[in-house]
Amino acid sequence: RLDGKAEIDLDTARRLFTLICVLWG
């Protein structure tokens, strides 16, 4: 199952999204 990988990807995506918001903010 990919539940663990999916959870990690979600966390990574959240961090990337936050980083982009900070850089563009």
C-alpha positions in Angstrom: 0.0 0.0 0.0 1.1 3.5 -0.7 -0.6 5.2 2.3 2.7 6.0 3.9 4.2 7.4 0.7 1.1 9.4 0.0 1.2 10.9 3.4 4.8 11.9 3.0 4.1 13.4 -0.4 1.2 15.4 1.0 3.4 16.8 3.8 6.1 17.6 1.3 3.6 19.3 -1.0 2.3 21.3 1.9 5.8 22.5 2.8 6.5 23.4 -0.8 3.2 25.3 -1.1 4.0 27.2 2.1 7.5 28.0 0.9 6.2 29.4 -2.4 3.7 31.5 -0.6 6.5 33.0 1.6 8.7 33.7 -1.3 6.0 35.2 -3.4 4.4 37.0 -0.4 
